[in-house]
Amino acid sequence: MLLDRTGEIADRWTPAESDLLPEGPVIVPFERLAGTDHAPLGVHLPNDADPRALADDFARLGLISVDFPSFADGRGFSIGTCLRELGYRGRLRATGPVIADQFAYLLECGFDEVSLPDAVAARQPVAQWLARLDHGTLAYQRGRSLRASIPDQRRRAANG
């Protein structure tokens, strides 16, 4: 299932599963990006890769898919934030078994959409994801917004 802040959306991107690339928007693995001349082009970035390695390719990338191998692995949040801070303006997708409770923070870190495995989508329907958008106004982590985190607010209160 693919969803954004409006609900479930159609996926127009096709993962490259062989050396022969299909017509239309295609997502290639990070290690294949350098030798790929295709448009529209997307790339799937592992969560242990340096996002700065993509900076020279931003103009030709319509989508960057960031791997989230587990909902407990937060490196993808940092990658999303870094890509946006480096100036990437295309679609940014979180891919993997993240959970609905993380949805608002994914969006705050610069992600546009989330691609979920079928098992996660079956356990957490779209309505549950959308309900999490307004679930809370406080967070322990800082996102890309100017909102202060809980620790920031506590420090301000302690310092008067």
N, C-alpha and C positions, 0 to 999 in steps of 0.2 A: 504494500500500500504506500502511496505517495501522498503527503499532505502538506499544506501550508496553513497560514493563519485563517484561511477561509474554509478549510475542510479538505476533503479528498480531492485530488486533482489528477488529470491524465498525465502520464509520463511519456513525453515525446522523444526521450533519449534512449538509445539502444546500446547496451554494453558490447564492446568488441570482444567476440569470443573466438576469433580466428585471425589470421593475417589479412584475410579479405574483409575489408570494412563495408558494412551495409550503407545504402543510400540514406541520407538524412542525418540528423543529429546523432553522433556516436560518442561514447565514453571509452577512452583507452586507459589502460593501466599507466601509472606514473612512469614506469621504466620504458614504455613505448612512445612517450610523448615526443621525444627529440626527433625521431625519424618519421613522424606522422604529419602528412600534409592533407588535411581533410577539413571541410567546413560543412556545417557547424561542428565544432570540436569541443569535447569535454574531457576531463581527466579525473581518474580516481586516485586520490592521494592517501597512502597509508598513514596511520597516526604516528608513525615513528620517523616520517620524512620531514625535512626542513621546508616549511612553506615558502621561504625566501627563494628557493630554487625555481619557483614558478614565476617570479616577478617579471622576467623578460618575456614570458609567454602570455601575460594577462590580456593583451589586445586580441589574441586569436582564440581565447578560451571563453566559450559561452556558459560553461558550467564547470565547477570544481566540486567533486564529491569527496567528502572527507570520511574516512573509515572510523567507525565507532565499534570496535570488536565486542564491547561490553558496556552496559549502562554505568558500570563502576569505573571505567577508564575515561578520565576527564581530559586527556591530551587533545582530543578533537575540539573542545571548547577553546583552548588556547590557539590552536591552528586557525580556527575560524576568525577569532579576534585578530590574529596576526595578519591574515590575508586581507581583511578589511583595512587594517592600519597601513598596510603596504600599498593600498589603493585599488584592490580588486573590486570591480563594480558589477560583474556578471552574477549569475545564479550561483548560490552556495548551498550545497546539499549535505545534510548529515545522513550517513548511511550505516544502518546497523541497529542492534537491539537497544536503543535508548528507550526511556519510559516517558509517559505522559507528564509526570511531575517535572521533567527536565525541559519541556517544550518552550515555555516562556523564556527560560535562560538561553536555550539554543537560538531563539530569535534575537534575543538581546545581544548575543555574541556575534551576530551578523549572518546567521543562517536564514535562508529563505524558505527552505523546505526540508522534510524529513522522509527518507525512504526506509520503511520498516519491513522486517521479515514477517512472513505470514503468521507465525506463531505469536508474535507480539501484537500484531493487528487484531488477531482473534481474541486476545485477552483484554485489549484496551481499544474499544471502538472509537471512531472519530469524535463522537460527542464527548467522550472523556478527555480527549486531547484538547478540544476547543474550550472545555470548561476550565482547563488549567491556565488559560491565557490571563484570566483575571483572578487567579487563585490567591495571590499574595502580592503585597507591595514591598515586602522586605526580603532581602537576600543576604547570605553570608559572603557571596562572591561579588566582585565588581564586574559588571558587564560593560558594554560599549556606551551605555547611557550615562548620563551625569548623576544618576541616582546614587546616593551614598549607601554603602553596605552597612550591615548591622555593626560590625566592628568600627567602621568609620563614625557612625552615629554615637556609639558608646565612648569613643575617644573624645569627640566633641563635647559630649555631656560631662565627661570627667574633667575636661580642661576649662569648663565654664563657658 
